[in-house]
Amino acid sequence: MSIVDLLKLLGSDSSLPTRKQLATDLSCPVDKLGDSAQMIMWLHQMVLQKLADNGGNVPKELLG
C-alpha cells in the first residue's frame, strides 16, 4: 500500500504538500526531506509506527 493510499484510508489529505508537511512535523531527517523517494519511505514507516504506538487508532497528529 502506498503512502497516498494509507493516508486516504486514514481520512487524511494525501497531497504532496501535505505529505511534506507531515514528514516535517514528524521530524523527518533533513537528508530524507531532500529526496522524495526516501522521504516517502520514511513517512510510510513513521505513519505505520504511529498507528501501532496508538493501539491501531489514528493519532491526532495524523488527522488532517
FISEKOL-744223 format. One record per residue: residue number from 1; residue in one letter; y, z, x of N, C-alpha, C, O in turn. Coordinates in steps of 0.02 Angstrom, whole numbers. Atoms other than C-alpha are relative to their C-alpha. Example, Ala and Ser with C-alpha at 12.3 -4.5 7.8 and 13.67 -1.06 7.14 Angstrom:
<rs>
(r 1 a (-59 0 45) (-225 390 615) (60 0 45) (59 33 97)),
(r 2 s (-59 -3 -42) (-53 357 684) (55 37 -39) (110 45 -14)),
</rs>
This chain:
<rs>
(r 1 m (-58 0 42) (0 0 0) (62 0 45) (66 38 93)),
(r 2 s (-61 5 -40) (170 -47 69) (48 58 -18) (40 90 -69)),
(r 3 i (-49 -52 15) (316 74 80) (39 -17 -62) (58 27 -100)),
(r 4 v (-36 21 61) (404 -29 -55) (-41 19 -61) (-15 49 -109)),
(r 5 d (44 -18 56) (255 -8 -171) (-4 75 -10) (-3 100 -66)),
(r 6 l (5 -73 4) (241 176 -130) (63 30 -31) (59 74 -74)),
(r 7 l (-62 -27 28) (425 210 -166) (8 -18 -73) (31 23 -113)),
(r 8 k (-3 20 71) (416 112 -329) (-46 45 -42) (-27 67 -96)),
(r 9 l (48 -43 35) (263 212 -380) (29 70 -10) (15 103 -61)),
(r 10 l (-31 -66 5) (362 371 -347) (63 1 -42) (93 54 -54)),
(r 11 g (-60 5 41) (506 308 -452) (64 -1 40) (118 13 13)),
(r 12 s (-59 2 -43) (624 289 -304) (22 -71 12) (-17 -118 6)),
(r 13 d (-27 64 -19) (737 146 -256) (-35 -23 64) (-41 17 111)),
(r 14 s (36 25 -59) (644 37 -131) (39 -52 39) (10 -86 82)),
(r 15 s (-40 50 -36) (787 -72 -70) (5 18 74) (-3 75 93)),
(r 16 l (-4 -11 -72) (810 -94 117) (54 52 18) (40 97 58)),
(r 17 p (-49 -52 -18) (973 5 125) (-23 71 -18) (-9 118 19)),
(r 18 t (24 -65 20) (892 148 31) (-57 24 46) (-60 83 62)),
(r 19 r (54 -18 -47) (738 145 144) (30 23 66) (7 72 96)),
(r 20 k (-32 -20 -63) (851 152 297) (33 68 -7) (29 110 38)),
(r 21 q (-32 -64 11) (949 297 222) (-52 56 -5) (-42 110 23)),
(r 22 l (53 -50 6) (789 390 177) (-29 15 69) (-41 74 85)),
(r 23 a (26 -11 -68) (723 365 354) (49 43 40) (29 89 76)),
(r 24 t (-52 -40 -34) (888 434 422) (-1 71 -26) (1 119 14)),
(r 25 d (0 -67 30) (884 581 301) (-61 40 21) (-57 101 26)),
(r 26 l (62 -35 -20) (706 622 354) (-7 6 76) (-60 23 101)),
(r 27 s (-3 -8 -73) (757 621 539) (-44 -49 39) (-78 -29 86)),
(r 28 c (37 51 -37) (677 459 594) (30 -6 70) (91 -7 78)),
(r 29 p (-26 8 -68) (690 442 784) (42 -63 6) (26 -115 -23)),
(r 30 v (-48 55 -6) (834 329 834) (-33 -64 26) (-16 -118 3)),
(r 31 d (33 60 -27) (720 211 933) (-39 -37 -54) (-46 -98 -50)),
(r 32 k (36 32 55) (620 177 774) (47 -30 -51) (31 -80 -83)),
(r 33 l (-49 27 47) (775 150 667) (23 -70 21) (40 -110 -22)),
(r 34 g (-21 65 -25) (819 2 777) (-52 -55 -7) (-37 -114 4)),
(r 35 d (55 48 8) (651 -83 746) (-27 7 -71) (-60 57 -87)),
(r 36 s (17 -4 71) (620 -122 563) (-74 16 -12) (-91 57 -54)),
(r 37 a (72 -11 10) (430 -128 578) (-19 72 18) (-57 104 -19)),
(r 38 q (16 -69 -20) (420 39 671) (30 50 -49) (-1 100 -65)),
(r 39 m (-32 -45 48) (543 120 550) (-42 3 -64) (-53 58 -91)),
(r 40 i (38 2 62) (440 64 400) (-66 36 8) (-87 73 -37)),
(r 41 m (63 -35 -12) (277 126 477) (12 76 3) (-26 114 -26)),
(r 42 w (-17 -71 -5) (359 293 519) (16 28 -69) (-8 82 -87)),
(r 43 l (-20 -23 66) (436 308 346) (-59 6 -47) (-64 55 -85)),
(r 44 h (60 -2 42) (271 269 259) (-40 64 15) (-60 99 -31)),
(r 45 q (37 -60 -19) (184 407 358) (36 63 -22) (5 111 -46)),
(r 46 m (-39 -59 18) (325 529 326) (-1 13 -76) (-6 70 -97)),
(r 47 v (2 -8 72) (328 497 138) (-68 28 -22) (-71 74 -63)),
(r 48 l (66 -26 16) (140 524 128) (-7 73 22) (-36 113 -15)),
(r 49 q (3 -69 -24) (157 684 232) (41 47 -45) (18 102 -61)),
(r 50 k (-41 -40 44) (298 749 121) (-36 12 -67) (-33 67 -94)),
(r 51 l (39 -8 61) (189 718 -32) (-56 51 10) (-67 95 -32)),
(r 52 a (54 -47 -15) (43 810 48) (26 71 8) (-4 119 -18)),
(r 53 d (-29 -67 -11) (154 955 102) (23 32 -65) (28 93 -70)),
(r 54 n (-26 -24 64) (217 970 -77) (-55 2 -53) (-41 0 -113)),
(r 55 g (56 -6 47) (43 980 -155) (-10 -62 -44) (-38 -56 -98)),
(r 56 g (8 61 38) (46 799 -213) (56 -14 -48) (57 -66 -81)),
(r 57 n (-58 9 43) (207 822 -309) (56 -33 41) (61 -23 102)),
(r 58 v (-53 35 -35) (358 715 -267) (57 50 15) (86 79 -31)),
(r 59 p (-54 -45 -17) (484 820 -170) (68 -29 -20) (75 -90 -23)),
(r 60 k (-66 22 22) (666 811 -224) (32 -50 48) (66 -97 27)),
(r 61 e (-32 44 -49) (719 726 -61) (-27 -72 -3) (4 -117 25)),
(r 62 l (27 68 7) (609 576 -105) (21 -33 -64) (11 -93 -73)),
(r 63 l (-23 29 63) (682 552 -277) (68 -31 10) (112 -2 42)),
(r 64 g (-64 32 -11) (822 428 -282) (26 -37 -55) (80 -66 -51)),
</rs>
